[in-house]
Structure formats: structure tokens, C-alpha cells
Amino acid sequence: MSTISLGLAKFEHYERDIMRNYLVRTFHILFTCLAFSLLFFRSSSANPSGKKEYLDQFKKDERILILAPHPDDETIACAGVIQEALSRGAKIKIAYLTNGEHNEFAFIVYEKRITLKKNEFIHLGEVRRKEAVKAMELLGIDEKDLVFLGYPDFGTFSILNRYWQMSRPFRSLLTRISNVPYKDSLSFGAPYSGDSILKDLKEVILNYRPDKIFVSHPADVNVDHKSLYLFLQIALADLRDQIPYPKVYPYLVHHSGWPLPRHYHPELDLNPPKSLLNSQINWLRFDLSPEQLSKKHEAALCYKSQTESSAFYLLAFVRKNELFSDYFPISLKNQVSLKEHFVSFFGYSKMFSGSTIEQDLPESNISEDKGRVSYAVVDKALTIKIEKPRNLVHRFSTTMYIFGYRYGNPFGEMPKLRIITKHDNFKVYDGKKLLDPKGIVLDLASQSLTLKIPLEIIGSPDFIFTSTNVYTGKSQGKDSAVDTIGFRRINLE
């Protein structure tokens, strides 16, 4: 064979390799695009523009459980639902995670004095409890159907993340309390620990056996609100063989720049935040009658300790409707990384402002595109991909929370990971313990950060709850811009 013929043969073989690789890559690109399109269609078609989806009607003798992080959340989020359920013969029980004693500013405005005494904080918690009893009585609920758990306001997320099976319970920095201090609580004197909260919540659910549960939202930026949602999910997983699984309806209260305008506007609709539209969230609404709306307004005003400083915020929820929603769960199968294969990411989640400041920010600023977070399981490792501004490297840092759950294994024994990244460095914590990061891989590119965590490090879970905070300032402090996503559930197949 001539040199030219041999060269042509090699070229044709090379050309065939290029074409084969091109077709493989094209197929994977098309497959990934199709998968993403289906996910996006599922997300956006759940709430087509202009179409309203409504909460299911309540039935006679249905058991409704409302879980409130603080006294007043049940009113501003669910007062219409409470009245409607009672009018249709349903039964209602309300459980409060905290008594809301940590609100020092509200205390100063309400009591007209400054205090740092432990007993004064307990006094504020008792005031808020009495306000809840009065508000619920006005809506038609007897005090015997109210359960106060009494755990620390502004402390329950730290407990969820770090305080399980501990000899020393969580101690509130402001109140300096480490045990439930209210004598009329379900477990007076119980230590501030994840085990205590989960035990109480499971007791309420198991004894009441609710058909429907209303609870705070996983995309709420208030730490007690997101932790109550997570504690509920853990409790329901633990009780899966003991009770029928209830329908769960999360409600949103704290979200930057929402709802607008502030103050009392009963003539307006309560619409979802723009930053959460097309975010794989299905929104349901309940429309209040004029009588229900008037009663809701009256009930909200029962919380004088809060309205004297924050009426502009609380009364902004007294509108023509109430909203309920949740993220769709993400289901992931293990992918094998090969050079000719692309990794398919799923569960694309839009980031939003994580600010907890309740002020009149322009929603156009709040809802601007802040990037996305997506997920995959590759080589038996959870892979989290965070989009970031191009070439933002040294000022880009994150905190990721990863909580795994395995059926038959106590949640207190499962790893609860907090991964902090700065530039291309990272630290991994399991609760308070600093872990050896061996096996965890971080890849920082010009437009993304990708982190791979072997599932074994997460405890080989059946499902995972995860959330991410992104900081673009000099440090992860108060002067650093914070974007976030709500907690997403990832089922592992």
C-alpha cells in the first residue's frame, strides 16, 4: 500500500472516530436538553400563566394539623383556612414550635423598656402564648386544641444541624436558656436538642393522626420556619409505618421583598414572589370570603406585642387569598462518569435573596436572575453544581447543608454536613465536628462551582435534604451579599 493510501486510511479511521464521538456527544446533549425541558415543563405547567389552582376542599371530620414556628404565623398564613375547615366540620389542632421570645426589638416597643433578664424573655414568650390563645379563640379554636412546644426562638435550625444526642444542649445566646422554660408546654424542662423536638413532634402527630398538615415553607428565609419544615419531614419518615401519610401544605411568610406593598391591603391578591416563579414549585390558593377576611384582620390585631412594631408586615398578609406550595421532590439515579458521557443534572433551582430584613425593597431587584443550583449522582457521589458570575473567584464562597435520611436508622445518628467553601478551599463539618475532607472533590470553573460528596460520607441515605447559601462579598458576614435556595428533597433511586 502506498504512503498516500496508508495516510488516507488513517485519516478515514480518524474521521470515523470523530464522527462517532460527535454522534455520542450530540445524543447526550439532546438527551440532557430533553430531560431538562421535561422538568421545566413540569414546573411551569403546574402553574400556567394566568391559571389559578386551588386548595382541596375540607371535609367533615377531617383532621387538620397546623404547625407554626411562632405565635402569629398560624394567623397570617392560615386564618382563612382555619375558618373554612371549621365551617365544614373539620377538626383542627395547632402546635407552636417556639413561643417567639427572641424578638428583643418587639419587646422594647411593646413594653417601652430595655431588658436583658432571662425572666423577661420568658415573660415575652408567655405574652405571645396568651395572644395566640386569644386569636385562635376568636377564630373558633379552643385552648385545649393548642399545643406549645416551647423550644428556642431563633435556635431551632442550629439544634437541627448540631445538637443531637448531646450531653450539653443548645443554649440561647440572648436568653441564656437551655431547657424548655414554660410550665404549660408539652415537655416542660426538656433539653434544647433535636431529639427532644423530634420526640414532641412525633407525639403530636401520632396522637392526632392528621389528614392534612399545614407547615412553614422550605424556601422561607427565617431559620425557625425552614427547620420546622425539616423536622416535620423527618417525623413523617419515622412514622411512615404507623400512620397514613398526610397531605402537607407549606406556607410562606418570610421572603425578601414580599409581599408588596406592605401594610393592610384587603383588596389585593397575595401572589407568589417573582423570584420563586418557575422554580419547580406548585402554588395553590385559598380565597377568603369577606367575613373570613374581616375575622383574619381581627385575629392578626390580637398580636399586639408584634403589631406595635411590625403591623406593616403582619397586616400585609391580610389579603383576598392565602397561598400554599412546595418544591417538587428530585429523583436521581447513579450515573457513571465516562469521557464520552456528559453528566445530566436535574432539579434546577433558582437562587433568590436570602435577606431576612423586612423592608420595602423593589421586587425587581429581588427577583433578578441570581443563578441556579442543580444536582446529580455520579459514581455514587452527590454532585452539586452552582452557577456563578463569570470570573468571580476570590470573592465567591458558599455554605451547603446536606442532611441525609436512611430508613430504619435514627436521624440523630446520621451525618449532618455543613460544607463551607472559599475560593477553591473548603471545610466539612458534621454538626460541630470538623471532618477529614478525603473523597470530597471541589471544582471551581469560570462560571460554576461543582462539589462531589460520596454518598457514604452522607450516611448512604435513602433521601437527602440540601440547601445552599452563596456569598459574593469579602467574607461570609453581614456585609456579604447572600443568595440562597430553599431546602430541596432528593430521593435516591
N, C-alpha and C positions, 0 to 999 in steps of 0.2 A: 504494500500500500504506500502511495507517495506521501511525502511530508504534508502536502496541502490537504490530501484526503484525510490523513490522520488528524490534522488540525480541525478540519470541518466536522469530523466525527465527535471530537472532544467538545467543540463549540455547540453542536446539536445536543449532546448529552447535558452540557451546562445549561443550555436554553430550556431543555425539558425540566431540569431541576428548578430553575427559576419559575417556570410556568406552574409546576406542581406546588411549590411553596406559595406562589401568588394565589392559586386557587384555594389552598388550605386557609391562608390568611383572610382571603375575601369571604370564604364561608363563615369563618369565626366572627368577622366584623359584622356580616349580615345577621348571624345568629344573635350576637350581642345586641345589635340595634333592635332586632325584633323583640327580644326579651325585654329590653328597656321600654320599647313602645307599648308592649302589653301591660307592663307595670304602670307606666304613665297613664295609659288609657283607663286602667282600673282605678287609678287615683282620681283622675279628672272626671271620669264618667260617673263616679259615685256622687258627685255634686255638680251636674252640668250648670253652666252659667244661667242664672235666672230661675233655675228649678229649686223648689224647696222640698226637703224631706223632713218628715215629722216623726216625733216620738210615738211609739206604740201606745195605744190607749190602755189605761189601767182597768183592772177587772176586780170584781167583788172578791174580798178575802185574799187578794194578792198581798204578799209580804214585801214591803219596801224598806230597805235599809239605806239611810243617808249617812255617809261618813264625812265629817267636817274637820279640817285641820285646826280651825279656831272657831270660837263662838262668833257668829255673824256670817260665816261662809255659807252655811246651810240656807240662810235667808236670802242673801244677794244672788245666790246661784239657783236655788230650788224652791223658793216660796210659792211660786205658781204651781209647780209640780206637786208640792205638799197639799195645797188646797184641792187640786184636781183629783189626786189619788184618794183623799178622804171623801170627797163628794161621790166617788164611785164605789165606796165601800171597802177600799183597800186599807191595810194596816200599815202603820209607819213607826219605825224606831230610828232614833238619831244617836250616833256615837261621835263624841268630840275627842280628837287625839290630844289636844292641849287645851288649857284654859286661857291661853293668849296673854300670859303675864309679862312677856318680854318687851312690850311696847312702851318704852320709857317716855317717848315724846307724847303719846296719847295720855299717859298718866299725868304728866306735868300740866297739860292743857286742861284735863278733866278735873284734877284735884287742886290745881293752882298752887302747886308746891313741888319742890325737887326732893327726891329721896333715893337713897342707896341701901336702905334697910331691907333685909330678907323678908320680914313680916309684911312690909308694904307691898312687895311684889306679889306675895300670896294674897294680900287684900285685893289687888287689882284683878287677879285671877278669879277670886270669889265674886267680885263685881260683875265680871263678864259672864260668869256662870248664871248669876241671877238675871242678867239681861237676856240670856238665851232662854231661860225658863219663861220669862215674860213674853218674849217674842213668839215662842212656839205655842204658848197658851192662847195667844191672840189668833194664831193660825189654826188652832183646834187640836193641838197635841198636848196630852197630859204629861206632867213632870215625870211620872213613872216610866214613860217611854223614852226618856233621855238618859244617856249613859255618858259619864265624863271619865275619861281615862287619866287625865292629869299629867301627861308627860311634858317635857320641857319645850316651851315655845322657842323656836329658832334653834332647837338642838337635835331634832329627830333624824335629820339626814346624817349628822355626824355619828349618831348612835347606829344607824343602819350600816354605815361604812366601817366603823371602827370599834364598836362596843358590843361584843358578843362573848359570852362565857368568860367574862372578865371579873377578877376579884375586886377591882375598883371601877364602879360605874361612872358614866358620864357626869360631869359637874358643870352646871351652867356658869359661864364666866360672869354674867351680870347678876344673877340671883344667888349664886353660890350654893345652889340646892342640887342634891344628887339622888333624891328619892321622891316619889310622888307625895306631895305635901298636903293634898286636900282629903279630908276625912270622908267626904261623900263620894270619892272616886271608886271605881270598880276594884282597884287593888291599892288601897292606901298603904304607903310605905314601901311599895315595890321599887327596886333599884332602877335607875335610868339605864336600861340596857335593851338591846334588840330582842333578847329572849323574853323580857317582860312585855314589851309592846306586842310581839307576835302572839304570845300566850293569851293576852287580853283580847286581841282582835279575833283570834280563832274561837275563843269562848263566846264572844258576842254572836259571831256568825253561826256557830254550831248550835247554840241555844235557840236562835231566832229563825234559822233556815230561810233566808230571804230568797224571793224570786227575782228581785231586781236590786241592784246596788248602785247608788249614785256616789261618786267619789271625785276627789280633786284630780287634775289633769297631769299627764306625764310631761307636757310641754310648759307647765306653769313654772315661772322663774322663782317662785318662793320655795325655799328648801323644805319646809314642812309639807307643802302641798305635793311636791313630787315624791317625798318619802312615804306619805300615806298611800299614794297610788301603788308604790312598790311593795310596801308591807301587805297591802290587800292581795296583790298578785301572788306573793309568797304564801299567804294564808290559804288562799283558794287552791293553790297547787298542793299544799299539805293536806287539805281536806277533800281532795278530789274523789276519794273512795267512800266518803262519809255523807256527803250531801250532793244533790243535783247541782250542776254548775249554774249559777245565776247569771242573768244578763247584767253587764257592767256598763254604766253610762258616766264617763268622766265629764266634769265641768271645769271650765277655765275661769280663773279670777285674775291672776297677776300675769300681765304680758305687756311689754314695753309699748307705750303709745296707744294703749287700748284699754277700755273703749273711749272713743272720742265722738262728740265733745263730752267733756266732763260735766258734772252736776246733774240735776234732775231733769230728764227729758222723756217723759212717759209717752210722748207722741212718736218717738223714734224706734226703729228696729234695732235689735242687738245683732250685728253682723260679725262674722268671724274676722280675726285680724288678717290684714292683707298678707302679712309675712307667713301665714300658715295656709294660704290657699294653694291648691295643687301640691300638697305635701303628704300625700297618701293618708289623708285624714277624712273621715266621713262625718259630715256635720248634720245633726238632727236638731230640730227646733220644736219648742212647745209654745203656742200662742196663749197669752193670758187674756181672760175676759176683763172688761173694765172694773168689775168688782174685785177680781183677783189681783189686778194691778194696784188698786187702791189699798187693799189689805197688805200687799207686799211693801208698799211705801210706809205704811203704818208700822209694820214689823221691823223694818230697817231702822226706823227712828227710835226703836226701843234700845238700840245700842248707843246710848248717849256718851259712854266713855270713848267711843270711836268717832261718832259723827261730829263731836265738837272740834276735832282736829282734821277729820278726813271725810266729811259729808260730801265734798265734791267728788270723791272717788266711789264711796259706797252707793250713793244715790244714782250714779251713772249706770248702775245695773238694773235700776227700776225702769224697765222698758217694756215694749209690747210683747216681747218673747224672751225665752231662755234657750240657751244653746248647750248641746252635749255632743261629744265627739271622742274619737280615739284614733291613734295610728293603726293602720293595718299591720298585723304581725308579718315578719320577714321569715321565709323558709329557705334554708341554704343546704345544698348538698356539697360534699367534698369534691374539689377539683384537683387534678394532678397537674403540676407545673411542668410543661414541656416547652422547648424553644419554639416549636411551630404553633403552639397554642396561646391564645390570648386568655387572660383571666376575665371572667364575666362577673361584674359587680352588680349588686342588687340593693333594693331598699333605699334609693336615693332620697336623702333628707335635706331639705333646705335649711340653712342656718338662719337664725334670727337674733336680734339683740337680746343679750342676757341681762340687761339692766333691770334692777328692782326699784328704781326711782319712779314714784308715781307722779309724773308731771306731764304737762301738756306738750309733748314732743310732736313735731309734724310727722304724721304717719308715713308720708312719702320718704322721709329719712329712715324710718324704722323698717320699711318693707323693701328697701333696695336689695338687690341680689348680693348676698354675702357668701356665696359659695355653697357647696354641698358636701355631704358625707355619705359614703356608700360602703358596702360590706361584701365579703366573700369568705369562703372557707377554702384554703389552698394548702394541700399537703398536711391536712389535719391541723391547720392553724387558722384562727380567726384573723382575717385581714381587713383592716380599716383604712380607707382611703379618704383623705381630707383635701379638698381643693383649696388653694390659697392664691393670693395675688402673685403675679409673676415676679420672680427675683426678690420677693420678701423673704429673707432667710434669717438674718441675725435677730430681727425683731419679731420672729414668729415662734410662738410657744403654745402648748396645748396642755390640757388636763383631761384624761379619759378615765371614765368609770366603767368597770366591767364586772358585773355580778352574775355568776353562774348559778344555775339551779339543777340539781340531779335528783330525780325521784327516788325516794327511799333513803336519802341522805339528809340529815339535819342541815338547814340552811346556815346555822351558826358555825358549822364546821367547814363550809365551802369558802374558797378564796374570794375575797372582795378587793379587786385590784383597783388601784389608783395609779395611773401612769402619767408622769409629768415629763414633757419634752421641752427642751430649749435648744434651738438650732438643731444640730444633729446629735445631741446628747439626750439621755433620758434616765429617769429613775423609776423604779417599780416598787410600790408598796402594797402589802396585803394587810389591810387595816392600818395599824401603827408600825408594822414590821417592814423594814427595808429588805427587799429580796435581791438575790443574785439575778441579774437580767439575762443569764445564759439562755440561749434559744430564742430570745425575742429580737426581732430584726427591725430596724428603722431605716427607711429610705427617703431622703429629703431631696426632691427634684425642684425644678424651677417653678412648677405650678401645682405641686401636690406634695403631701406627706403621706407615706404608707407605713403602717405598723403591722407586723405579723406576730401574733401571740399563740404559741402552741396550745391546743385545747387542754392538754394535760395540765398546764400551769393554771388554767381556769377551773380545774377540778373535773375535767371530762364531763361537761354538763349536758343535760338534755335541752335546755334553752338558756338564753343569756339576756340580761338587760344591760344596755350600754348607752352612755351619753358622752358628749364631747363639748368642752369649752375651748375656745380659741382666743388667744391674746395676741394683739399686734402692737403693743407698746413696749417699753423698755423692760418691764417686769410684769409678773402676774399679780399686780396690785390694783389699787383703786384708780390709778391714773392710766391703766392699760385698757384699751378697747376690748370688750368681751362680746363674742358671738357664741351661740350655743345651739344645740338641738335638744329636743325632748328625749326622754328615755324610750328607746326602741326595743321591742322584744324580738329576738332572733331564735327561731326554732331550728334545731339541728337535725337533719334527716339522715 
